[in-house]
Amino acid sequence: MAYDCFNVTIEGGVAHLQLKWPEAMNSMIRAFWRELPEIINDIDENAKARCIVISSTGKHFSAGMDLAVFAGAGLPGADGAKQDRFVVAEAARHSLKYLHRSFSCLDEIRIPVLVAIQGGCIGGAVDMVSACDVRYATADAFFCIQEINIGMTADVGTFPRLCKLIPQGWVRELAYTGRRLSAARAKEIGLVNEVFDTHEALVEHVLATAREIASKSPLAVTGSKVMINYAREHDTEDALDYLAVWQSSMFSGQHMGEAFMAKREGREANFPDLLPKSKSLAG
C-alpha cells in the first residue's frame, strides 16, 4: 500500500518505515497523524513483523508538526465561527488525544520499535522518538523542544515520556530554553544508545539490531516489553507480582529448549511468530 509520508518494507521479520518527505524536512502533515498508527497497528494486529525500525531521509529526521496543523487545520473553532469556548475546549481535548494516540501506539504495541535519527529531531519529532523503545543517532543529530520557541507548551507526549528517559534537570532546561541537545550529550545522558558518523552506518546498525531481535523468541521479546513498560509505571513490588503472573501463564519450556538446541547445533533457532490479535469480539 502506498502512503503519503512513509515507505514501508517488511523483510526477515523486520518492518522498516522511512519518512519520505525530505524536501519539507519530513514535517508531520495531517496525513502523517493518520498513517503512522495505521501502519504500526496493522503490523502489530496482524503479526506481520517481529521488530520495527523507523528511519528518515534527507538532511533532517523531522522538523515536527507541519505549520498547517499548528495554524489550526481541522481543529474545533478554526474557521473563526463564534462558539461557546467551553464546548470548543472539550472538543479540542479530543483532537489532542487523537494526536497522542498516533505516538502512543509505538509504546503500546507488542513488538520493539527502534528509531534512527539524523540531523534535526524537532518539536513533535521529539514526542515521537520518546515513544520508541530504543533511539540511535548520527553525530550531527540534535534534539529540540521547539514548542517553547513558538510560544506554546509541548503537548503531544514529550514531558510524560522524556521525564522517564533522562534526568528532569535536562528536561526542564530543554523545555524552558528551547536549546538544542547535541547527539553527543544525548548519548551521555542516556537518550540515545549509540552515535554514528554517517546516516548509512546508523541505519545499517539499527537494522542489524532489529534483525538480531527478530531472531529471538517473539513471545520472550513481547514479554520483556510488557514487563519493562509495567515496571516503568509501577513500584518494584507490583512489578514483581505482575512478572510472576506473566511467567506463570506464558513461560514456554519448548521455546527455551529450542534456544538451547539451536545453540548446540550451531543454527538459528526456529520460534513461532505471535498470532494476529483476535478480532472475533470486535463485531
N, C-alpha and C positions, 0 to 999 in steps of 0.2 A: 504494500500500500504506500502511496506517495503522500508525504507530509510537507507542509509549507516551511517548517522550522527545523526538521530533523531528517538525516539519513539514518536508516536503521538496517543493520545486518545482524544475523544470528549464525554463528559457526562454532562448532566444537563445544556447545554448552554455554557460550558467551554471547550475550547480546550487546552490540556496540551502537550507541546513539551518538550521532555527531550533529552539533549545532551547525547549520549550513547557511548563515546569512552574514558572512564576514564583512561585506561592504557596508553593513549597518552595525558593525561591532556586535553582531549576534544579539541585538536587543530583543527584549521579550515582548513581541507584538501580541495582539489579542489571541491569535491562533495558538501561540505558544502555551498559554494557560489551559487550553483545551487539549492540545495534542500530547503534552508531557504525561499527564495522568492517564490518558487513553492508552498510550504506548506502554507505560510502566505496568498498569493494571492488567492489560491484555497478556503481557509476558508472564506476570505472576499468576493470574487466574487460570491460564491455560498451560502452565508449567512449560513454557517454551525455552527457557534457559536456566542455567544454574548460577549465573552471576551476570551483572550488568556493568558496563563501562560507559560513562558519559565523557565525551571529549568535545573539542570545538575546532573551528577552522579560522584561519586568518591570524592577525596580529594579537587579537584580544579574545579571551574566553567569552565574556559577555559584559555589555555596558548596563545590564539590568533592565528594568521595566521601560518599555518604549514610551516616549513622551506623549503619544496619543492616549495611552492608558492613564498617565498622570493627569492629562487635561480633562479627564472625566468621561472618556468614551464609554458609553454603556452603563454609567453609574446613575443611581437614582437622583433625579433633580438636575442632571447635567444639561438638560435642554433649557434651563433658565426659567421654567414654569414655576409660579409661586405655589409652594406646597407646605403643608404642616411640617415644621422642621423635626419634630419628634418622630413622625412617621417616616420621614426621609432617613433619619439616623438609624432607625430599626432596619430599614431595607439596606442601608449602606453596610451594616454589620454583616448581613448575609453575603453581600458582594465580596467583602473582605475575607469571609470564611471560605468562599469559593476559591479565592487565590491561595489561602492556606492549604486547602486540600491538594492543590497542584504540586506542592512540595512535600506535604505530609506522607503522600503515597510512597516516596522514596524511603522513608523511615519505617513505614508500616508493612511493606511487602515482605515476603518470606525469604528472599534471597539478598545477598550483599550488593551494594551499589558503590562502585569505585569511580572517582572523578579525576580527570586530568586537566589541569588548569594552566593556561599560558596567558601572558600579558595581564590585562586588566580583568579583575573579578569585582564588579562594582554594583553597589546597591542590591537589587533583587537577586543578583548572582551570588552574593554572599549568603543570602537566605537559602538559596538552592543548595549550594555546596555544603552548608552546615547540616542539611538533612541527609547527606550521603554518609555511608559507613566509613570510608577512608578517602583522604584527599592527597594528591600529589601535584607538584607544580614545577614549572620551569624557573630558572634563575631570574628571569625578567618579570615574573608574575608579581602582582600586588593586589591587595585586598583593600576595599574602601567602603565604609558605611556611608554612602553618598547622601543619604536622606537628610542628614543634618545640614549639608551644604545647600540644600534647596528648601530649607525651612520646614521640615517635617520630621516626625519620629518614625524610625524604621518599624514596619508593621506587618511584614509577611513571614516572620519567624526568626529573624536574626537574634534577638535577645533571649527568647526561651531556649534556643539551641546553643548559641555561641557561649552563653554563660556556663554550659556544661562541657565545653570543649577546651576553653582556655581560661586563665585567671581573670577574675572580674575586673581587676585594675586595668587590664588591657582592653576588655570590652568597653569599659567606661571611657578610656582615653580615645579610642577609635570612634565611639558613638558621639562624644561631646565635641570632638575637634574635626571629624571628617578627614583625618590624616590617612595617608596610605601606609599599609603594613606590608613590608617587603617579604618576598618569599623566604629569604634567609631568616628573618625574625619570626616569620610564621612557623618555620621548622623548629626554631629554638624554643618557642612556647607551646609547641605540640599541635598546631592547627593542621599542618601538613606532615606527612611521614617522610617524604624524600623530595629533594630538589635536583633537577636535571638541567644540563647546559642547553639542550635543544628540545624543541617540541617533538621531533621524531623519536628521540631517546625516551622522552616522557611517555608518549603513547605506547611505544614498544614495551616498556616496563610494566605499565598498568595492564595492558592486555595479557602479558605473560603472567602477572599476578592473578588476573581473573581466570586464566586457564588452569592455574595451579589450584585455585579454589574450586573450580568446576570438576577437578579430578577427585575431590574428596566426597565423602558421603553427603548427599544433599540433605538427608534427614539430620545429620550431625551439624551441618552448617546452619540450617534454619533454626535448630535448637539453640545453637550458640548465639545467633542474632536475637532470638526471642529473650534469652536469659540476660544478655548484655543490656538490651533495652529495658528489661524489667528491673535489673539491678540499678540502672541509672535513675529510675523513678521511685525506688523503694529503699527502705533501710535494709541492712545486712540480714537481719533475722527473717524478714518477709521474703527476701530474695532466695535465701537458703531453703525456706519452706516450699516456695514455688518450684525451685530446682528439683527438690525431692519428688514433688507431684509430677513434673515433666518426665523425669527419668524413670519413675515407676511405671509410666504408661507408654513411653516412646523409646526407651532404650532398646537397641537391637543387637543381640548377640551375633546374629547372622552377618550383620554389616561389619562388626568387629572381626569376626572370623575371616571374612573376605579380605579385609585390610591386611591381616597377618599373612594369609595365604599368598596374596599378590606380592607382598614384600619378599616372602621366602622364594617365590618362583621368578622374581625379577620382572614382573609385568605390571601394567596398570590395573588397578582394582576396578571391578565392574559393579557399580552400585545402582539400584533402581532410582529413577527420577521421582520427584514429588508428583503426586497426582494433581490433575486440574482441580480447582476448587469446585465443589458441588454447587450447582445452581437449581437443584431439584425443588428447593423451597422458595425460590425467588418468584414463582408464579409464571 
